[in-house]
Amino acid sequence: MDRRSFYLSVIALSVSACSGTSSRHASGDFNYATQQEATPITVPTNLDTPQPRNEYHIPTENEVTGPIGKSVDVRAPSLALPIAASTRVLAERDDAIIWFDKVLEDRDLTAFIGDAIKENLAENNVAIAMESADGTILESDWFHNEKESGWLFTEVESAESMRFKYLLDTKPHGRSTSLKVELIDYMKTDSSGGSRVMNPIDKHRAEMAMLNQVTGVVDYKYRLQNRELQIMYANQSLVSIGKNPEEEPAYVVDMEKDLLWSNLPVFFERQGFEIDDLNEDQKLYFVTYKKPTVSFWDSIWGDEVEVLELEEKPYQFKLTPAGNKSVLTIYQDNGEVLPEETLDRVFDVMEKALSFRDL
């Protein structure tokens, strides 16, 4: 089983645990269902008959439109679970609907949710029966579920099939989209015969379960996208060798000047530089380099830091802005810029350290 299948299985189990019960009917005494209305008081003919009140009227079985007694379904209502990032449900809404707010700026939100619906259908080996031209309305083919009985020789005890409609509604600004799920077709066959009617409670639960399945896929896609972005950033080279405004060799770091300035003390501490002084207005650090010693325990625990092959002496690290990037120029104690061949020789260590990739 791959991670995605395992993840969706966990979601399904969570939904079942939250919404399922061991029995749909209550247990206990249902004598109330057989109680009869008391005999009306006989009023003498010479007295006025009081105005009747219906607060405590016990209806007859013919007056009740729904189930009574043991036939009452006591299962808790199913709920939409906003488990994906930036999802929400509206209070006092009983239909199977959930709202998604935009998370990925480079993705069309409606298309992203539509893809999640299609992935969920494919995961269940169900085809798309209909899709509107703009992708905001989809209908599924049949979801089939069979219950078998027996041990050595099994037989189908009951078969249940459902079709769903998925409705996407996007706000004009494009940053919020609602997903509504409707059960549009139903068939069930068991020992008592066939039926195309599902009771309202089971219909609502089926719609909510499908809505939560799609929400789970959206959440999985968000997590997968975040992981891909993290891998991309981890493998991206943020440091290159270029020139400063004076055409001197320098490192170009893909990080804003103020952010790099605040992170440089971490770089100095890890690489063996001691800060002697600084000029924040000119974004200039005065440091002294001493090669860090690697102990036996550092190598055992994997805490050893790659050593820069530089002379142990004072240096100046000066930052200048370059749009959204920063230019880092390193000067020696005699005021001369560190030559390009030296920058190139220590580049592998500097690139990793200035990217702060391992922090």
C-alpha positions as CSV (number, residue, x, y, z in Angstrom):
1,M,0.0,0.0,0.0
2,D,1.4,3.4,-1.0
3,R,1.4,6.4,1.3
4,R,-1.5,8.0,-0.4
5,S,-3.7,4.9,0.0
6,F,-2.7,4.6,3.6
7,Y,-3.4,8.2,4.2
8,L,-6.9,8.1,2.7
9,S,-7.6,4.9,4.7
10,V,-6.7,6.7,7.9
11,I,-9.1,9.5,6.9
12,A,-11.8,7.0,6.1
13,L,-11.4,5.3,9.5
14,S,-11.4,8.7,11.2
15,V,-14.7,9.6,9.5
16,S,-16.2,6.3,10.4
17,A,-15.1,6.6,14.0
18,C,-16.6,10.1,14.3
19,S,-19.9,9.5,12.5
20,G,-20.6,5.7,12.9
21,T,-22.4,4.0,15.7
22,S,-22.8,0.3,16.6
23,S,-26.6,0.5,16.0
24,R,-28.9,2.9,14.3
25,H,-31.7,2.3,16.8
26,A,-32.0,3.1,20.5
27,S,-32.3,0.3,23.1
28,G,-34.6,0.4,26.1
29,D,-38.3,0.7,26.9
30,F,-40.5,2.1,24.2
31,N,-43.8,1.9,26.1
32,Y,-44.4,5.5,25.3
33,A,-45.1,4.5,21.7
34,T,-48.1,2.5,22.6
35,Q,-49.7,4.9,25.0
36,Q,-53.2,6.0,24.3
37,E,-54.8,9.4,24.8
38,A,-56.7,9.6,28.1
39,T,-60.5,9.6,28.0
40,P,-61.7,13.2,27.8
41,I,-63.4,14.6,30.9
42,T,-67.1,14.5,30.9
43,V,-68.5,17.9,31.5
44,P,-72.1,18.2,32.8
45,T,-74.5,19.8,30.3
46,N,-75.2,22.7,32.6
47,L,-71.5,23.7,32.7
48,D,-69.3,25.3,30.1
49,T,-66.8,23.0,28.3
50,P,-63.2,24.3,28.8
51,Q,-61.1,25.3,25.8
52,P,-59.1,22.2,24.7
53,R,-55.3,22.5,24.7
54,N,-53.0,20.4,22.6
55,E,-49.7,20.6,24.5
56,Y,-50.0,17.1,25.8
57,H,-51.9,15.5,23.0
58,I,-50.7,12.0,22.2
59,P,-51.0,11.5,18.5
60,T,-52.3,8.2,17.1
61,E,-50.1,6.1,14.9
62,N,-52.0,7.4,11.8
63,E,-51.1,11.0,12.8
64,V,-47.4,10.4,12.9
65,T,-45.6,10.9,9.6
66,G,-42.2,9.6,10.7
67,P,-40.9,6.5,12.6
68,I,-41.8,5.9,16.2
69,G,-40.4,3.6,18.9
70,K,-37.7,1.2,18.0
71,S,-37.8,2.3,14.3
72,V,-36.4,5.8,15.1
73,D,-32.9,6.3,13.8
74,V,-30.8,7.7,16.6
75,R,-27.4,8.0,14.8
76,A,-25.6,11.2,15.3
77,P,-25.7,13.5,12.2
78,S,-22.7,13.3,9.9
79,L,-20.5,16.5,9.7
80,A,-18.3,18.0,7.0
81,L,-14.7,17.8,8.2
82,P,-12.6,20.8,7.3
83,I,-9.3,18.9,7.5
84,A,-7.6,20.5,4.5
85,A,-5.8,23.8,4.8
86,S,-8.0,26.9,4.7
87,T,-11.3,25.0,4.6
88,R,-14.4,26.0,6.5
89,V,-18.0,25.1,7.0
90,L,-20.9,27.5,7.4
91,A,-22.9,27.3,10.6
92,E,-26.5,26.0,10.5
93,R,-26.0,24.4,7.1
94,D,-27.2,20.8,6.9
95,D,-26.4,20.1,3.3
96,A,-23.1,18.5,2.3
97,I,-21.1,21.7,1.4
98,I,-17.6,23.0,2.3
99,W,-15.7,26.1,1.4
100,F,-12.0,26.2,0.3
101,D,-9.9,29.3,0.4
102,K,-6.9,29.7,-1.8
103,V,-3.7,28.3,-0.5
104,L,-1.5,27.9,-3.6
105,E,-1.2,31.2,-5.4
106,D,0.1,29.6,-8.7
107,R,-2.9,27.2,-9.0
108,D,-6.5,27.8,-10.1
109,L,-8.6,26.9,-7.0
110,T,-11.6,25.5,-8.9
111,A,-9.4,23.4,-11.2
112,F,-7.4,22.2,-8.2
113,I,-10.5,20.9,-6.4
114,G,-11.9,19.5,-9.7
115,D,-8.7,17.5,-10.1
116,A,-9.1,16.2,-6.5
117,I,-12.7,15.0,-7.4
118,K,-11.3,13.2,-10.4
119,E,-8.5,11.6,-8.4
120,N,-11.0,10.3,-5.9
121,L,-13.1,8.8,-8.6
122,A,-10.1,7.1,-10.2
123,E,-9.0,5.8,-6.7
124,N,-12.4,4.1,-6.5
125,N,-12.4,2.9,-10.1
126,V,-15.4,5.0,-10.9
127,A,-15.7,6.9,-14.2
128,I,-17.0,10.4,-14.8
129,A,-20.5,10.3,-16.3
130,M,-20.8,14.0,-17.1
131,E,-18.6,17.1,-16.8
132,S,-19.7,20.7,-17.7
133,A,-17.6,22.7,-20.1
134,D,-16.3,25.0,-17.3
135,G,-15.6,22.0,-15.0
136,T,-17.9,23.3,-12.2
137,I,-20.4,20.4,-12.4
138,L,-19.4,16.7,-12.5
139,E,-21.4,13.6,-12.2
140,S,-20.0,10.2,-11.2
141,D,-20.8,6.9,-12.6
142,W,-21.9,4.2,-10.1
143,F,-20.1,3.5,-6.8
144,H,-20.8,-0.2,-6.1
145,N,-20.7,-1.9,-2.7
146,E,-21.5,-5.5,-2.1
147,K,-21.9,-7.3,1.3
148,E,-21.0,-11.0,1.2
149,S,-21.9,-13.7,3.7
150,G,-20.6,-17.2,4.2
151,W,-17.2,-18.7,4.8
152,L,-16.2,-21.5,2.4
153,F,-18.8,-20.6,-0.2
154,T,-19.7,-16.9,-0.2
155,E,-22.7,-15.3,-1.7
156,V,-23.8,-11.6,-2.1
157,E,-26.1,-10.8,0.7
158,S,-26.8,-7.2,-0.5
159,A,-25.7,-4.8,-3.2
160,E,-25.8,-1.1,-3.0
161,S,-25.0,1.4,-5.8
162,M,-24.8,5.3,-5.7
163,R,-24.1,8.1,-8.1
164,F,-23.1,11.6,-7.0
165,K,-23.1,15.1,-8.4
166,Y,-20.3,17.6,-7.5
167,L,-21.1,21.3,-7.7
168,L,-18.3,23.9,-7.6
169,D,-19.2,27.6,-7.0
170,T,-16.4,30.1,-7.1
171,K,-16.6,33.7,-5.7
172,P,-16.0,36.5,-8.3
173,H,-12.5,37.2,-6.8
174,G,-11.5,33.6,-7.4
175,R,-10.1,33.0,-3.9
176,S,-13.0,31.0,-2.4
177,T,-14.7,28.0,-3.9
178,S,-17.5,25.9,-2.4
179,L,-18.0,22.2,-3.1
180,K,-21.4,20.7,-2.7
181,V,-22.1,16.9,-3.1
182,E,-25.6,15.5,-3.9
183,L,-26.7,11.9,-4.2
184,I,-28.6,11.7,-7.5
185,D,-29.1,8.0,-8.0
186,Y,-29.4,5.0,-5.7
187,M,-30.1,1.3,-6.0
188,K,-30.2,-1.4,-3.4
189,T,-30.9,-5.1,-3.7
190,D,-31.1,-7.6,-0.8
191,S,-33.2,-10.6,0.3
192,S,-36.3,-8.4,0.7
193,G,-36.1,-7.2,-2.9
194,G,-34.9,-4.0,-4.7
195,S,-35.3,-0.3,-3.9
196,R,-34.3,3.0,-5.5
197,V,-35.2,5.1,-2.4
198,M,-32.8,5.9,0.4
199,N,-34.0,7.3,3.7
200,P,-33.1,10.9,4.3
201,I,-30.6,10.2,7.1
202,D,-28.7,7.6,5.1
203,K,-28.7,9.9,2.1
204,H,-27.3,12.8,4.1
205,R,-24.6,10.5,5.6
206,A,-23.6,9.2,2.1
207,E,-23.3,12.8,0.8
208,M,-21.2,13.9,3.8
209,A,-18.9,10.8,3.5
210,M,-18.3,11.6,-0.1
211,L,-17.6,15.2,0.6
212,N,-15.1,14.3,3.3
213,Q,-13.4,11.8,0.9
214,V,-12.8,14.7,-1.6
215,T,-11.6,17.0,1.2
216,G,-9.2,14.3,2.3
217,V,-7.8,14.2,-1.3
218,V,-7.4,18.0,-1.4
219,D,-5.5,17.8,1.9
220,Y,-3.3,15.1,0.5
221,K,-2.6,17.2,-2.6
222,Y,-1.7,20.2,-0.5
223,R,0.7,18.2,1.6
224,L,2.3,16.7,-1.5
225,Q,2.7,20.1,-3.1
226,N,4.3,21.5,0.1
227,R,6.7,18.5,0.1
228,E,7.6,19.1,-3.5
229,L,8.3,22.8,-2.8
230,Q,10.5,21.9,0.1
231,I,12.5,19.5,-2.0
232,M,12.8,22.1,-4.7
233,Y,14.0,24.7,-2.2
234,A,16.4,22.2,-0.6
235,N,18.0,21.4,-4.0
236,Q,17.9,25.0,-5.3
237,S,21.2,26.8,-5.4
238,L,20.8,30.1,-3.6
239,V,24.4,31.2,-3.9
240,S,26.5,32.0,-7.0
241,I,29.7,33.9,-7.8
242,G,29.2,37.3,-9.4
243,K,30.3,41.0,-9.0
244,N,29.5,43.8,-6.6
245,P,28.6,47.3,-7.8
246,E,32.4,48.1,-7.9
247,E,32.9,45.1,-10.2
248,E,34.8,43.2,-7.5
249,P,34.3,39.4,-7.2
250,A,31.6,38.6,-4.6
251,Y,28.9,36.0,-3.7
252,V,25.4,36.7,-4.9
253,V,22.8,35.3,-2.4
254,D,19.2,34.8,-3.3
255,M,18.0,36.4,-0.1
256,E,17.0,39.9,0.8
257,K,19.7,42.1,2.4
258,D,18.0,42.5,5.8
259,L,17.2,38.8,6.1
260,L,20.7,37.8,5.2
261,W,22.2,40.4,7.6
262,S,20.2,38.9,10.5
263,N,21.2,35.3,9.5
264,L,24.9,36.0,9.2
265,P,25.7,35.6,12.9
266,V,24.5,32.0,12.7
267,F,26.8,31.5,9.7
268,F,29.7,33.0,11.6
269,E,29.1,30.9,14.7
270,R,28.9,27.6,12.8
271,Q,31.9,28.3,10.5
272,G,34.4,29.5,13.0
273,F,34.2,33.3,12.7
274,E,34.2,35.6,15.7
275,I,32.4,38.9,15.4
276,D,34.7,41.7,16.4
277,D,32.5,44.7,15.4
278,L,29.8,45.7,13.0
279,N,28.3,48.7,11.2
280,E,24.6,48.1,10.7
281,D,24.2,51.3,8.6
282,Q,26.8,50.1,6.1
283,K,25.8,46.4,6.6
284,L,29.4,45.5,7.4
285,Y,30.7,42.8,9.8
286,F,34.2,42.8,11.1
287,V,35.2,39.2,12.0
288,T,38.2,37.0,12.7
289,Y,38.4,33.5,11.3
290,K,39.8,30.5,13.2
291,K,39.3,27.1,11.8
292,P,36.9,25.1,14.0
293,T,38.1,21.9,15.5
294,V,36.2,18.8,14.9
295,S,36.0,16.5,17.9
296,F,35.6,12.7,17.9
297,W,32.1,13.1,19.3
298,D,31.1,15.5,16.5
299,S,32.0,12.9,13.9
300,I,30.1,10.2,15.8
301,W,26.9,12.3,16.2
302,G,27.1,13.9,12.7
303,D,27.6,17.4,14.1
304,E,30.8,18.1,12.3
305,V,30.9,21.3,10.1
306,E,32.8,21.4,6.9
307,V,35.9,23.6,7.3
308,L,36.6,26.6,5.2
309,E,40.1,26.6,3.7
310,L,40.8,30.2,4.5
311,E,43.7,31.8,6.3
312,E,43.2,32.4,10.0
313,K,43.0,36.2,10.1
314,P,40.5,39.2,10.2
315,Y,38.0,39.7,7.4
316,Q,35.2,42.1,6.6
317,F,31.8,40.9,5.2
318,K,29.9,43.6,3.4
319,L,26.4,43.4,2.1
320,T,24.9,45.4,-0.7
321,P,21.3,45.0,-2.1
322,A,20.7,43.7,-5.6
323,G,16.9,43.8,-6.0
324,N,15.5,40.8,-4.0
325,K,19.0,39.4,-3.7
326,S,22.1,40.4,-1.8
327,V,25.8,40.7,-2.8
328,L,28.3,39.6,-0.2
329,T,31.8,40.9,-0.6
330,I,34.6,39.6,1.6
331,Y,37.6,41.8,2.2
332,Q,40.9,40.8,3.8
333,D,42.7,42.5,6.7
334,N,44.8,44.5,4.2
335,G,41.6,45.9,2.6
336,E,41.9,43.9,-0.6
337,V,38.9,41.9,-1.8
338,L,39.1,38.1,-1.5
339,P,40.1,37.0,-5.1
340,E,37.7,35.1,-7.3
341,E,39.9,31.9,-7.3
342,T,39.5,31.8,-3.5
343,L,35.8,32.3,-3.7
344,D,35.6,29.5,-6.1
345,R,37.8,27.2,-4.0
346,V,35.6,27.5,-0.9
347,F,32.3,27.8,-2.9
348,D,30.9,24.3,-2.0
349,V,31.2,25.0,1.7
350,M,30.0,28.6,1.4
351,E,27.0,27.8,-0.8
352,K,25.7,25.3,1.7
353,A,26.4,27.5,4.7
354,L,24.9,30.7,3.2
355,S,21.8,28.8,2.1
356,F,21.1,27.8,5.7
357,R,19.8,24.5,4.2
358,D,20.7,22.3,7.2
359,L,19.1,24.6,9.8
